[in-house]
Amino acid sequence: MSGVKGAIGHAMAAAGALEAIVAAYTCSSGIVPPTVNLIEPDEGCELDHVIGEPRQAKRTTMLSVSFAGRTERGG
């Protein structure tokens, strides 16, 4: 399990393109980037997080979900 938003921040309209590039590279190279700023997952979370260093994956399955939104609050 890995996420790139911690590394690239909220890129607004470019977020989907950046995420797609990382997903394509990960699928082609088999190298999964770590989740930046994740030191220790919550207790009881049984996902296999990539922490600290990139990891070579035996197989890769990608789910890339991107959306941009805008919230306006009336005053």
C-alpha positions as CSV (number, residue, x, y, z in Angstrom):
1,M,0.0,0.0,0.0
2,S,1.4,3.3,-1.0
3,G,0.2,6.9,-1.6
4,V,1.9,9.8,-3.3
5,K,-0.1,12.8,-2.1
6,G,2.3,13.3,0.8
7,A,5.2,13.7,-1.6
8,I,3.5,15.9,-4.2
9,G,0.9,17.8,-2.1
10,H,-2.4,18.9,-3.5
11,A,-1.6,19.7,-7.1
12,M,-5.2,20.7,-7.9
13,A,-5.9,20.0,-11.6
14,A,-2.6,18.3,-12.1
15,A,-3.1,15.8,-9.3
16,G,-4.7,13.2,-11.6
17,A,-2.0,13.4,-14.2
18,L,0.8,13.2,-11.6
19,E,-0.8,10.2,-10.0
20,A,-1.3,8.5,-13.4
21,I,2.4,9.0,-14.2
22,V,3.5,7.5,-10.9
23,A,1.1,4.6,-11.3
24,A,2.3,3.9,-14.9
25,Y,6.0,4.0,-13.7
26,T,5.2,1.7,-10.8
27,C,3.5,-0.9,-13.1
28,S,6.3,-0.8,-15.7
29,S,9.2,-0.9,-13.2
30,G,7.7,-2.9,-10.4
31,I,9.2,-0.3,-7.9
32,V,6.6,1.0,-5.4
33,P,7.4,4.4,-3.9
34,P,7.0,4.8,-0.1
35,T,4.3,6.8,1.5
36,V,6.0,10.0,2.6
37,N,5.5,11.0,6.3
38,L,4.1,7.6,7.3
39,I,6.1,6.3,10.2
40,E,3.8,3.8,11.8
41,P,0.4,2.7,10.6
42,D,-2.5,2.6,13.0
43,E,-2.6,-0.4,15.2
44,G,-4.8,-3.1,13.7
45,C,-4.3,-2.0,10.1
46,E,-3.3,-5.1,8.3
47,L,-2.3,-3.5,5.0
48,D,1.3,-4.0,3.8
49,H,2.4,-0.3,3.8
50,V,5.6,0.8,1.9
51,I,7.4,2.9,4.5
52,G,10.8,4.7,4.3
53,E,12.3,3.2,1.1
54,P,10.9,2.1,-2.3
55,R,10.2,-1.6,-2.6
56,Q,10.4,-4.0,-5.4
57,A,6.9,-5.5,-5.9
58,K,6.2,-9.1,-6.9
59,R,3.0,-7.9,-8.6
60,T,1.3,-4.6,-8.9
61,T,-2.3,-3.7,-8.9
62,M,-3.1,-0.1,-9.2
63,L,-6.1,1.9,-8.1
64,S,-5.8,5.6,-9.1
65,V,-8.7,7.7,-7.8
66,S,-8.4,11.5,-8.4
67,F,-10.8,14.3,-8.1
68,A,-10.6,18.0,-7.5
69,G,-13.3,19.8,-5.6
70,R,-14.1,23.2,-4.4
71,T,-15.9,24.0,-1.2
72,E,-17.4,27.4,-0.6
73,R,-18.8,28.6,2.7
74,G,-21.2,31.4,3.0
75,G,-20.5,34.0,5.6
